[in-house]
Amino acid sequence: MDTPPACGYLSRVVDLPVAIAEVLFDDVTRSLGPADRPDPATISTVLLPARRIRTQLPAPIPFPSVPVEIELAPWSRSRSEVAVRYAGKGRPRAVARRVYEAAAPHLLDGVTAAINARLPGRS
């Protein structure tokens, strides 16, 4: 029995420690929704996302939008990871996979480009 493929986890690394990246991530993603903020004590013990935003990728009418999560997590002491993942329940249907595969990379590139544009010395 073949199982339908899941939507991939997409990520990019930015050259900022997570403490600084959090501020820029909040600023860049403010229009997408409120960020979940886990307990800071847990971040130091386990690699949990420092920020997580749940938003929707618009789908062509009449299909429903596709739920995704955008996350910011520590990558190393001096770098952070920005990621997008499918946030629906169960395996995505074919239309949701197509929308995700088309729109999620653009969303991720937009967020990371906006964060990088705010770095000193970059335009």
KEDO-538544 format. One record per residue (C-alpha): residue number from 1; residue in three letters; z negated, y negated, x negated. Coordinates in pm, whole numbers, plus 50000, padded with zeros to 5 digits. Layout:
% residues N
site n=NUM	res=ALA	z=Z	y=Y	x=X
...
END
This chain:
% residues 123
site n=1	res=MET	z=50000	y=50000	x=50000
site n=2	res=ASP	z=50107	y=49666	x=49852
site n=3	res=THR	z=49865	y=49377	x=49880
site n=4	res=PRO	z=50014	y=49032	x=49909
site n=5	res=PRO	z=49968	y=48818	x=49599
site n=6	res=ALA	z=49692	y=48561	x=49594
site n=7	res=CYS	z=49744	y=48199	x=49501
site n=8	res=GLY	z=49693	y=48137	x=49132
site n=9	res=TYR	z=49411	y=47943	x=48974
site n=10	res=LEU	z=49562	y=47638	x=48803
site n=11	res=SER	z=49382	y=47432	x=48541
site n=12	res=ARG	z=49429	y=47162	x=48279
site n=13	res=VAL	z=49193	y=47051	x=48001
site n=14	res=VAL	z=49107	y=46685	x=47945
site n=15	res=ASP	z=48966	y=46549	x=47619
site n=16	res=LEU	z=48637	y=46424	x=47762
site n=17	res=PRO	z=48288	y=46569	x=47775
site n=18	res=VAL	z=48190	y=46664	x=48129
site n=19	res=ALA	z=47930	y=46385	x=48158
site n=20	res=ILE	z=48202	y=46121	x=48115
site n=21	res=ALA	z=48471	y=46316	x=48299
site n=22	res=GLU	z=48249	y=46332	x=48610
site n=23	res=VAL	z=48264	y=45955	x=48654
site n=24	res=LEU	z=48643	y=45944	x=48615
site n=25	res=PHE	z=48690	y=46254	x=48834
site n=26	res=ASP	z=48485	y=46091	x=49113
site n=27	res=ASP	z=48691	y=45773	x=49085
site n=28	res=VAL	z=49027	y=45952	x=49080
site n=29	res=THR	z=48951	y=46194	x=49365
site n=30	res=ARG	z=48760	y=45954	x=49594
site n=31	res=SER	z=49050	y=45943	x=49841
site n=32	res=LEU	z=49061	y=46324	x=49866
site n=33	res=GLY	z=48706	y=46370	x=49994
site n=34	res=PRO	z=48342	y=46373	x=49886
site n=35	res=ALA	z=48246	y=46572	x=49576
site n=36	res=ASP	z=47987	y=46848	x=49587
site n=37	res=ARG	z=47728	y=46792	x=49316
site n=38	res=PRO	z=47538	y=47103	x=49207
site n=39	res=ASP	z=47190	y=47086	x=49060
site n=40	res=PRO	z=47221	y=46960	x=48698
site n=41	res=ALA	z=46974	y=47224	x=48578
site n=42	res=THR	z=47210	y=47501	x=48689
site n=43	res=ILE	z=47504	y=47358	x=48495
site n=44	res=SER	z=47315	y=47392	x=48169
site n=45	res=THR	z=47241	y=47760	x=48233
site n=46	res=VAL	z=47562	y=47878	x=48397
site n=47	res=LEU	z=47917	y=47750	x=48385
site n=48	res=LEU	z=47938	y=47619	x=48739
site n=49	res=PRO	z=48169	y=47336	x=48835
site n=50	res=ALA	z=48015	y=46995	x=48777
site n=51	res=ARG	z=48214	y=46862	x=49073
site n=52	res=ARG	z=48406	y=47032	x=49353
site n=53	res=ILE	z=48617	y=46869	x=49622
site n=54	res=ARG	z=48757	y=47052	x=49920
site n=55	res=THR	z=49082	y=46903	x=50051
site n=56	res=GLN	z=49408	y=47006	x=50219
site n=57	res=LEU	z=49766	y=47034	x=50096
site n=58	res=PRO	z=50000	y=46919	x=50375
site n=59	res=ALA	z=50238	y=47184	x=50506
site n=60	res=PRO	z=50566	y=47136	x=50690
site n=61	res=ILE	z=50527	y=47107	x=51064
site n=62	res=PRO	z=50433	y=47327	x=51264
site n=63	res=PHE	z=50228	y=47509	x=50997
site n=64	res=PRO	z=49864	y=47421	x=50928
site n=65	res=SER	z=49768	y=47252	x=50603
site n=66	res=VAL	z=49650	y=47466	x=50312
site n=67	res=PRO	z=49284	y=47436	x=50205
site n=68	res=VAL	z=49224	y=47392	x=49831
site n=69	res=GLU	z=48935	y=47307	x=49603
site n=70	res=ILE	z=48967	y=47074	x=49305
site n=71	res=GLU	z=48700	y=47136	x=49044
site n=72	res=LEU	z=48571	y=46975	x=48729
site n=73	res=ALA	z=48388	y=47206	x=48488
site n=74	res=PRO	z=48277	y=47200	x=48125
site n=75	res=TRP	z=48534	y=47353	x=47888
site n=76	res=SER	z=48349	y=47283	x=47564
site n=77	res=ARG	z=48108	y=47017	x=47438
site n=78	res=SER	z=48387	y=46763	x=47406
site n=79	res=ARG	z=48636	y=46877	x=47671
site n=80	res=SER	z=48642	y=46938	x=48046
site n=81	res=GLU	z=48858	y=47148	x=48275
site n=82	res=VAL	z=49017	y=47021	x=48596
site n=83	res=ALA	z=49128	y=47305	x=48823
site n=84	res=VAL	z=49282	y=47373	x=49165
site n=85	res=ARG	z=49227	y=47692	x=49363
site n=86	res=TYR	z=49316	y=47820	x=49708
site n=87	res=ALA	z=49013	y=47781	x=49936
site n=88	res=GLY	z=49118	y=47963	x=50250
site n=89	res=LYS	z=48950	y=48272	x=50386
site n=90	res=GLY	z=49106	y=48599	x=50273
site n=91	res=ARG	z=49453	y=48630	x=50128
site n=92	res=PRO	z=49694	y=48344	x=50201
site n=93	res=ARG	z=49992	y=48398	x=50424
site n=94	res=ALA	z=50343	y=48356	x=50287
site n=95	res=VAL	z=50379	y=47996	x=50410
site n=96	res=ALA	z=50041	y=47898	x=50260
site n=97	res=ARG	z=50139	y=48057	x=49927
site n=98	res=ARG	z=50468	y=47867	x=49922
site n=99	res=VAL	z=50300	y=47536	x=50005
site n=100	res=TYR	z=50031	y=47601	x=49742
site n=101	res=GLU	z=50281	y=47700	x=49473
site n=102	res=ALA	z=50489	y=47388	x=49542
site n=103	res=ALA	z=50215	y=47126	x=49590
site n=104	res=ALA	z=49910	y=47241	x=49388
site n=105	res=PRO	z=50067	y=47184	x=49043
site n=106	res=HIS	z=50165	y=46830	x=49146
site n=107	res=LEU	z=49814	y=46759	x=49276
site n=108	res=LEU	z=49657	y=46893	x=48956
site n=109	res=ASP	z=49898	y=46698	x=48733
site n=110	res=GLY	z=49830	y=46383	x=48934
site n=111	res=VAL	z=49452	y=46413	x=48898
site n=112	res=THR	z=49463	y=46494	x=48525
site n=113	res=ALA	z=49719	y=46217	x=48458
site n=114	res=ALA	z=49499	y=45966	x=48640
site n=115	res=ILE	z=49194	y=46075	x=48437
site n=116	res=ASN	z=49391	y=46058	x=48110
site n=117	res=ALA	z=49531	y=45715	x=48202
site n=118	res=ARG	z=49176	y=45581	x=48219
site n=119	res=LEU	z=49096	y=45691	x=47864
site n=120	res=PRO	z=49071	y=45408	x=47610
site n=121	res=GLY	z=49387	y=45368	x=47403
site n=122	res=ARG	z=49614	y=45537	x=47658
site n=123	res=SER	z=49848	y=45368	x=47896
END
